[in-house]
Amino acid sequence: MLRCALLCLALLTAAHAQTAAPGFPLGLDYSEWAPFPTAIQADGSGAAYILSPCTGGSCVTKLSADGKTILWQYSLGFAAGQIAVDAGGDVYVVPASPVSASPEISPVFVEKLNVDGSGVAWKTQIGTMESPAGRSPIALAIDATGRALVASNGPLNSSLYVGPYVVRLSAAGAVEATLLGLPGAPAAIAADPTGSQIVVAAPAATATGAYTFARLAPDGVTWVNIAVPKTVYGLGGLAVAPDGDAVILGDSYLDRIDPAGAVVFSIRIGFAEAPGGLALDAAGNAYVTAFYGGFLYPLKNSLAACGSTLLGVFAPDGSILQTTYLPGDATLPLVAVAADFAVFMLDVNVTDASFAPTQTGPFPKDKAIVAALLHLSPNANAQVFPLACIGNAATFIIGPVAPGEIVTLFGSGLGPQQGVQTQASLESPFPTQAGGVEVTFDGKPAPLLWVQDSQINAVVPWSVAGPTTEVCAAYDTVNTNCLTRPVAAVSPGVFTVDGFTAAALNQDGTVNSAANPAPAGSMVSIFATGLGPINPPQADGTLVGLPLPVNVFPVGLQWLEATCVGEGVILPPFCPTQSDTPAYAGPAPYLIAGASQINFNANDALSAPASLGLYLTVQTLSGGMSSNAFGIAVASQ
């Protein structure tokens, strides 16, 4: 089954040529040290509110929009779990779920502070948590009228009811409604500005570490489960947009689901660590933060090279308005958006030794746990970092480059606004110049597959030897900055259509999909790059013809056993694996040298846990390397 439909060429070029939607560049207004935060919020004036640990529990600090002045700070006298701030600067807090194993009764309450931070405006207890087993996080949301929605688990004050519930309080702190029947102990709650669209998240009863989501039906009594496209393990954020759409940030995906239950979009985010933060602006755009987004996205502008803290902004239709990498290399980035679209980001555990805040004070630098506050705002003249990223074109994952690997470069001003897809034939290789663009590796021109303002797809010259290589780009003879990347013998990546589902062909040549699965026992073809040198060597940019060359390094197929599934955490060193030898793994016929085709039995996919998928292994002289995980659709036997 050594064939490649016309689809294959599209998979390696146009299918991975993304163009950023018209959006807005964000400029960095200031950065400074910050206290270790639990949460951050912003009000209509642009002031920031930071919830952080302090003596006696938690403190709320109100910071001026320019970051130079602490307007007030209030010690709550208890450990707060969540904070909510409305447009007028009213602050609401709820206690954290106790962690002690002692059997004392713990109150569930919401507390509203005076707008000037001078004390408590009101405090309303709505229930208790009587045992450690019955305790869950106390979730909080505020609508535009100042009504508080508090979700918890345990006995209510007004009845003998024991179980998960939501209580709605008036702006004055009076109980207006009590909503029962939640599908599980709530971990998060969100509402639209009117408070009519309410969504809760709760740990799933059938999957440890996973979450389920439910929306309050129009009758104001019934909870309706929300079906999300992918299982959500690490919950990074839950919000409801002004139009009622539920926006969910999980461990690997950003999902948006409308009030009728239809999926608006499901975007693969791909985090190297746990998900960061989520916030919505008044237009319903979703602001997503992460430490090392793992996946590359078209950039509007960038303030640091890719691989550090990521801020992405996604429009209500899923198009990318903004992607920028920020200095600091934080491990827990939090985000809040002000009414004027200014963005506050709190980076926790800043580890980048080169990070230097633009202004000092009013917070001292904590020597034990370093945190930084960044303020960004729309700016048509924002700093442009021309060449920001380079990663595997199949996966968009940042890593070492390998000779012959198809790579993607992201930045701004890299080429023409209208993308140019290049062509080649068996007699004529892919060009090294197109649309006024040239890319070099250590001065050696690279074959170009696609060039455009924010993205270039190129092929690493076979002569690149390492240990590092300097990657540079030029557009209309104007040079960008250069990036230095490590070089490896292999850097395997499998092409996918959504970050997990492989771009695959069934044995009959049709495209593999859920609607067109491969028959059990049939052969399936996937496509990859970065599998290393081939023999006999091929010239840069040439198409592979017959007789086919062969891969120098052996390629295998591997998957983790089902016993490794659980709690959303995979630990391959401790998990048994299964493996198989593909029927064919080598250069893809009539594609560019550096693109590989792998044919294997569809039954292998049936043996792998669907949530974990398969991955390629390449055994080099110095050890093995694995590809990204991927899956295919196989008909039930």
ZAMARGU-4260 file (C-alpha; in steps of 0.2 Angstrom, whole numbers, plus 5000, padded with zeros to 4 digits):
<rodrens>
0) 5000/5000/5000 | 5013/5012/4995 | 5003/5026/4988 | 4998/5044/4992 | 4983/5053/4987
5) 4983/5071/4982 | 4977/5074/5000 | 4994/5070/5007 | 5002/5085/4999 | 4988/5096/5006
10) 4991/5088/5023 | 5009/5093/5023 | 5006/5111/5017 | 4990/5120/5016 | 4982/5110/5030
15) 4995/5117/5042 | 4995/5134/5035 | 4985/5144/5047 | 4982/5163/5046 | 4979/5174/5061
20) 4962/5182/5060 | 4961/5201/5061 | 4964/5206/5079 | 4973/5218/5090 | 4991/5218/5095
25) 4994/5219/5114 | 5008/5230/5121 | 5016/5227/5137 | 5013/5243/5148 | 5023/5237/5163
30) 5029/5223/5173 | 5033/5222/5192 | 5035/5210/5206 | 5019/5204/5215 | 5013/5194/5230
35) 5010/5176/5228 | 4992/5176/5222 | 4977/5164/5224 | 4967/5174/5211 | 4966/5191/5202
40) 4951/5201/5196 | 4949/5218/5188 | 4935/5231/5189 | 4928/5244/5177 | 4941/5257/5181
45) 4955/5245/5177 | 4961/5243/5195 | 4967/5225/5199 | 4962/5215/5215 | 4974/5202/5221
50) 4969/5188/5233 | 4985/5182/5242 | 4990/5173/5258 | 4994/5184/5273 | 4995/5183/5291
55) 4979/5176/5298 | 4973/5169/5282 | 4971/5179/5266 | 4972/5197/5260 | 4963/5207/5246
60) 4974/5220/5239 | 4967/5234/5227 | 4980/5240/5215 | 4979/5255/5204 | 4978/5253/5185
65) 4996/5259/5182 | 5002/5247/5195 | 5011/5260/5206 | 5000/5262/5220 | 4991/5250/5233
70) 4974/5259/5235 | 4970/5248/5250 | 4973/5231/5257 | 4961/5221/5269 | 4965/5206/5279
75) 4950/5194/5279 | 4955/5184/5295 | 4952/5168/5286 | 4958/5158/5271 | 4948/5163/5256
80) 4946/5151/5241 | 4939/5163/5228 | 4936/5181/5224 | 4924/5190/5213 | 4924/5208/5208
85) 4910/5218/5199 | 4912/5232/5187 | 4909/5245/5201 | 4923/5238/5212 | 4912/5228/5224
90) 4922/5213/5231 | 4915/5196/5236 | 4925/5182/5244 | 4921/5164/5250 | 4931/5153/5262
95) 4942/5140/5255 | 4937/5122/5258 | 4945/5116/5274 | 4959/5103/5273 | 4959/5098/5291
100) 4953/5081/5295 | 4945/5087/5312 | 4926/5085/5313 | 4921/5102/5317 | 4907/5111/5308
105) 4914/5123/5295 | 4903/5137/5289 | 4899/5141/5270 | 4897/5159/5268 | 4900/5174/5256
110) 4907/5190/5262 | 4906/5207/5253 | 4918/5220/5257 | 4916/5239/5258 | 4920/5247/5241
115) 4934/5257/5250 | 4942/5241/5258 | 4937/5248/5276 | 4928/5232/5281 | 4914/5220/5278
120) 4898/5227/5271 | 4889/5211/5274 | 4892/5192/5278 | 4879/5179/5274 | 4880/5161/5280
125) 4871/5149/5269 | 4876/5132/5275 | 4889/5121/5283 | 4901/5107/5280 | 4900/5094/5294
130) 4914/5082/5289 | 4929/5081/5279 | 4921/5068/5267 | 4907/5081/5263 | 4918/5096/5260
135) 4921/5102/5243 | 4927/5119/5236 | 4915/5133/5238 | 4913/5141/5221 | 4908/5159/5218
140) 4901/5170/5203 | 4894/5187/5202 | 4882/5194/5189 | 4882/5212/5183 | 4868/5217/5195
145) 4879/5212/5210 | 4870/5196/5214 | 4881/5182/5221 | 4880/5164/5216 | 4888/5152/5229
150) 4889/5134/5226 | 4894/5121/5239 | 4891/5103/5246 | 4883/5099/5263 | 4868/5104/5274
155) 4859/5120/5270 | 4855/5132/5285 | 4836/5132/5280 | 4833/5114/5279 | 4839/5096/5282
160) 4844/5095/5264 | 4862/5088/5262 | 4870/5088/5245 | 4876/5100/5232 | 4867/5116/5230
165) 4868/5134/5223 | 4862/5149/5233 | 4858/5166/5224 | 4860/5181/5235 | 4854/5199/5232
170) 4866/5213/5231 | 4861/5217/5249 | 4866/5199/5254 | 4848/5192/5256 | 4845/5174/5250
175) 4834/5175/5234 | 4834/5157/5228 | 4841/5140/5232 | 4844/5128/5218 | 4846/5110/5221
180) 4849/5094/5211 | 4866/5097/5205 | 4874/5082/5197 | 4889/5082/5209 | 4899/5092/5222
185) 4902/5109/5213 | 4920/5114/5209 | 4917/5130/5199 | 4902/5140/5195 | 4900/5154/5181
190) 4885/5165/5175 | 4882/5177/5161 | 4880/5196/5165 | 4862/5194/5168 | 4864/5179/5180
195) 4851/5169/5170 | 4863/5157/5162 | 4872/5147/5176 | 4884/5133/5173 | 4893/5123/5186
200) 4908/5110/5185 | 4909/5095/5196 | 4921/5080/5198 | 4914/5066/5187 | 4908/5051/5197
205) 4914/5039/5185 | 4931/5046/5180 | 4943/5051/5194 | 4951/5068/5190 | 4938/5072/5176
210) 4924/5085/5177 | 4906/5085/5171 | 4897/5101/5167 | 4879/5106/5169 | 4868/5121/5164
215) 4853/5127/5173 | 4838/5125/5162 | 4826/5140/5158 | 4814/5133/5171 | 4826/5138/5184
220) 4825/5121/5193 | 4832/5107/5181 | 4851/5105/5178 | 4855/5099/5161 | 4872/5090/5157
225) 4883/5099/5145 | 4892/5087/5133 | 4910/5093/5130 | 4919/5086/5115 | 4934/5079/5125
230) 4936/5073/5143 | 4941/5088/5155 | 4954/5083/5168 | 4963/5098/5174 | 4950/5112/5175
235) 4959/5129/5171 | 4943/5139/5170 | 4925/5140/5168 | 4915/5156/5161 | 4899/5161/5153
240) 4899/5174/5139 | 4886/5188/5137 | 4878/5177/5124 | 4876/5163/5136 | 4890/5152/5128
245) 4899/5141/5141 | 4918/5142/5139 | 4928/5128/5147 | 4947/5128/5148 | 4953/5110/5152
250) 4970/5102/5152 | 4972/5101/5133 | 4957/5110/5125 | 4947/5126/5125 | 4928/5122/5122
255) 4914/5134/5119 | 4896/5127/5119 | 4880/5137/5116 | 4865/5137/5127 | 4857/5124/5116
260) 4871/5112/5119 | 4879/5114/5102 | 4898/5114/5101 | 4904/5131/5094 | 4922/5126/5094
265) 4934/5114/5102 | 4952/5120/5100 | 4967/5110/5105 | 4978/5120/5117 | 4990/5108/5123
270) 4999/5111/5139 | 5016/5105/5145 | 5010/5108/5163 | 4992/5110/5170 | 4981/5123/5162
275) 4983/5141/5167 | 4969/5154/5168 | 4954/5159/5158 | 4945/5176/5157 | 4932/5183/5146
280) 4930/5201/5140 | 4914/5211/5137 | 4914/5205/5119 | 4915/5187/5124 | 4933/5184/5118
285) 4942/5171/5128 | 4959/5175/5136 | 4969/5159/5139 | 4986/5158/5148 | 4997/5144/5150
290) 5015/5140/5155 | 5023/5133/5139 | 5008/5132/5127 | 5016/5117/5119 | 5008/5120/5103
295) 5012/5135/5092 | 4999/5147/5085 | 4999/5161/5073 | 5006/5177/5082 | 5000/5194/5081
300) 5015/5200/5091 | 5027/5192/5104 | 5037/5199/5119 | 5047/5183/5121 | 5053/5168/5111
305) 5040/5154/5110 | 5042/5141/5125 | 5038/5153/5139 | 5022/5160/5146 | 5008/5160/5133
310) 4993/5172/5131 | 4980/5168/5118 | 4964/5177/5114 | 4951/5167/5104 | 4936/5176/5097
315) 4918/5169/5100 | 4919/5159/5083 | 4936/5151/5088 | 4947/5162/5077 | 4964/5168/5084
320) 4964/5186/5089 | 4980/5187/5098 | 4994/5175/5103 | 5010/5181/5112 | 5023/5174/5122
325) 5028/5184/5138 | 5044/5185/5148 | 5045/5176/5165 | 5043/5157/5161 | 5029/5156/5174
330) 5022/5139/5180 | 5004/5146/5185 | 4999/5161/5175 | 4983/5169/5180 | 4973/5182/5170
335) 4960/5195/5172 | 4952/5207/5159 | 4947/5225/5163 | 4932/5234/5154 | 4944/5243/5143
340) 4952/5227/5137 | 4967/5229/5147 | 4974/5212/5153 | 4982/5208/5170 | 4993/5193/5171
345) 5000/5186/5187 | 5015/5174/5183 | 5019/5163/5198 | 5036/5155/5201 | 5045/5165/5188
350) 5060/5156/5184 | 5068/5165/5169 | 5084/5173/5176 | 5084/5186/5162 | 5067/5193/5167
355) 5068/5210/5174 | 5052/5220/5179 | 5050/5237/5170 | 5046/5245/5187 | 5049/5241/5205
360) 5036/5242/5219 | 5024/5244/5227 | 5027/5225/5231 | 5044/5218/5237 | 5052/5204/5228
365) 5048/5187/5237 | 5064/5178/5238 | 5056/5161/5241 | 5042/5161/5228 | 5044/5174/5214
370) 5028/5181/5206 | 5026/5195/5193 | 5012/5206/5188 | 5011/5210/5169 | 4999/5223/5162
375) 4995/5223/5143 | 4983/5234/5133 | 4978/5235/5115 | 4991/5246/5106 | 4992/5248/5087
380) 5011/5252/5089 | 5015/5237/5100 | 5032/5229/5100 | 5034/5217/5086 | 5045/5202/5088
385) 5047/5196/5070 | 5053/5178/5072 | 5046/5171/5088 | 5044/5152/5085 | 5050/5137/5076
390) 5042/5120/5079 | 5038/5103/5071 | 5025/5107/5057 | 5016/5091/5060 | 5013/5094/5079
395) 5017/5113/5081 | 5027/5107/5096 | 5043/5116/5101 | 5058/5105/5102 | 5075/5101/5093
400) 5075/5102/5075 | 5081/5087/5064 | 5089/5087/5047 | 5075/5084/5034 | 5061/5089/5046
405) 5047/5099/5040 | 5045/5114/5052 | 5034/5129/5055 | 5040/5146/5059 | 5028/5159/5067
410) 5030/5177/5069 | 5025/5194/5062 | 5030/5202/5046 | 5038/5186/5039 | 5030/5187/5022
415) 5016/5193/5011 | 4999/5195/5018 | 4992/5183/5005 | 5000/5166/5008 | 5010/5158/4994
420) 5010/5139/4992 | 5025/5133/4982 | 5025/5119/4970 | 5037/5105/4965 | 5039/5090/4953
425) 5051/5075/4951 | 5061/5086/4940 | 5060/5103/4949 | 5062/5104/4968 | 5054/5115/4980
430) 5061/5133/4979 | 5072/5141/4993 | 5064/5158/4989 | 5046/5162/4987 | 5035/5178/4989
435) 5051/5188/4993 | 5054/5176/5008 | 5070/5166/5012 | 5074/5155/5027 | 5092/5149/5031
440) 5099/5137/5044 | 5117/5141/5047 | 5117/5151/5031 | 5110/5137/5021 | 5094/5141/5012
445) 5079/5130/5016 | 5066/5123/5004 | 5049/5133/5007 | 5032/5125/5006 | 5021/5140/5012
450) 5025/5158/5016 | 5014/5171/5023 | 5015/5186/5035 | 5013/5176/5051 | 5019/5158/5046
455) 5032/5150/5035 | 5033/5131/5032 | 5050/5125/5027 | 5061/5110/5028 | 5077/5109/5038
460) 5092/5106/5026 | 5099/5088/5027 | 5117/5096/5030 | 5112/5104/5047 | 5123/5095/5060
465) 5122/5104/5076 | 5123/5104/5091 | 5114/5120/5088 | 5108/5129/5072 | 5104/5147/5069
470) 5088/5150/5060 | 5085/5166/5051 | 5072/5173/5039 | 5071/5188/5027 | 5057/5196/5018
475) 5060/5207/5003 | 5079/5207/5009 | 5075/5213/5026 | 5081/5202/5039 | 5072/5197/5055
480) 5080/5192/5071 | 5087/5174/5072 | 5083/5160/5083 | 5095/5147/5090 | 5088/5129/5091
485) 5096/5113/5097 | 5098/5099/5083 | 5094/5081/5086 | 5096/5066/5074 | 5077/5064/5074
490) 5062/5074/5080 | 5047/5064/5076 | 5030/5071/5073 | 5014/5064/5066 | 5002/5075/5056
495) 4985/5077/5064 | 4969/5086/5060 | 4965/5092/5077 | 4980/5089/5088 | 4976/5071/5091
500) 4966/5063/5077 | 4979/5058/5064 | 4978/5064/5046 | 4976/5046/5039 | 4970/5036/5024
505) 4961/5020/5025 | 4966/5005/5014 | 4954/5010/5000 | 4962/5027/4999 | 4948/5037/5008
510) 4951/5049/5022 | 4950/5041/5039 | 4937/5049/5051 | 4924/5045/5063 | 4911/5045/5049
515) 4923/5034/5038 | 4932/5022/5050 | 4945/5010/5045 | 4938/4992/5045 | 4946/4981/5059
520) 4961/4972/5052 | 4963/4983/5037 | 4979/4994/5034 | 4979/5012/5038 | 4992/5025/5032
525) 4998/5040/5043 | 5011/5053/5039 | 5025/5060/5049 | 5041/5070/5048 | 5057/5072/5058
530) 5061/5053/5057 | 5079/5056/5052 | 5090/5052/5037 | 5086/5042/5023 | 5097/5031/5011
535) 5101/5034/4998 | 5102/5053/5003 | 5091/5065/4993 | 5094/5083/4988 | 5085/5097/4998
540) 5068/5100/4992 | 5066/5085/4980 | 5051/5074/4979 | 5054/5056/4983 | 5052/5044/4968
545) 5054/5026/4964 | 5063/5016/4969 | 5060/5022/4986 | 5074/5026/4998 | 5073/5019/5016
550) 5074/5026/5033 | 5091/5024/5042 | 5084/5023/5059 | 5071/5009/5063 | 5053/5015/5066
555) 5041/5006/5078 | 5023/5009/5084 | 5019/5009/5103 | 5005/5012/5115 | 5002/5012/5134
560) 4991/4998/5141 | 4974/5003/5148 | 4981/5001/5166 | 4989/5018/5163 | 4973/5027/5161
565) 4967/5036/5177 | 4967/5053/5185 | 4972/5062/5169 | 4990/5059/5173 | 5001/5047/5162
570) 5018/5041/5169 | 5026/5031/5155 | 5041/5025/5165 | 5029/5016/5176 | 5016/5010/5163
575) 5018/4994/5153 | 5018/4996/5134 | 5013/4986/5119 | 5022/4988/5102 | 5021/4983/5084
580) 5032/4984/5068 | 5023/4994/5055 | 5021/4986/5038 | 5030/5000/5030 | 5038/5015/5038
585) 5049/5026/5026 | 5049/5040/5014 | 5032/5045/5007 | 5031/5042/4989 | 5030/5058/4978
590) 5031/5069/4993 | 5046/5080/4999 | 5061/5071/5006 | 5058/5072/5024 | 5040/5067/5024
595) 5037/5049/5029 | 5022/5037/5027 | 5018/5023/5040 | 5007/5009/5036 | 5000/4998/5050
600) 4986/4987/5055 | 4970/4996/5062 | 4969/4983/5075 | 4984/4991/5084 | 4972/5006/5087
605) 4959/4995/5095 | 4972/4989/5107 | 4977/5006/5113 | 4967/5016/5126 | 4957/5028/5115
610) 4961/5043/5127 | 4980/5039/5125 | 4982/5034/5107 | 4997/5027/5098 | 5014/5035/5095
615) 5029/5032/5084 | 5046/5027/5091 | 5062/5030/5082 | 5078/5021/5088 | 5094/5030/5085
620) 5111/5026/5089 | 5110/5036/5105 | 5093/5031/5111 | 5075/5031/5106 | 5063/5046/5103
625) 5044/5046/5103 | 5032/5056/5093 | 5016/5065/5099 | 5001/5053/5103 | 4988/5051/5090
630) 4972/5041/5086 | 4963/5034/5071 | 4945/5029/5069 | 4942/5010/5068 | 4925/5002/5065
635) 4920/4990/5079 | 4923/4972/5077
</rodrens>
